[in-house]
Amino acid sequence: MYPRIRDLREDADLSQSQIAKLLCCSQQVYSNYERGQRDVPTFILIRLAQLHHTTTDYLLGLTDYRDIPAEWNK
């Protein structure tokens, strides 16, 4: 999971500080999430999925399908 949240942030050309601000946490806390040094709380996981327009399953490594399924947009 941790490499995926870093890769998504980098793909969006966002800094750790920018993501941390959107998540209402410090840059250091967010950095610890990316490095796997701190467990990502459920509410942060959900918010990351929303910010990156993906699913929590993708973030958790349960699927390699990055996009939100079309039927969820109905």
PyMOL commands that set and color helices and strands:
alter all, ss='L'
color gray80, all
select helices_A, chain A and resi 2-11+16-23+27-35+42-51+56-60+70-73
alter helices_A, ss='H'
color red, helices_A
deselect
rebuild
show_as cartoon
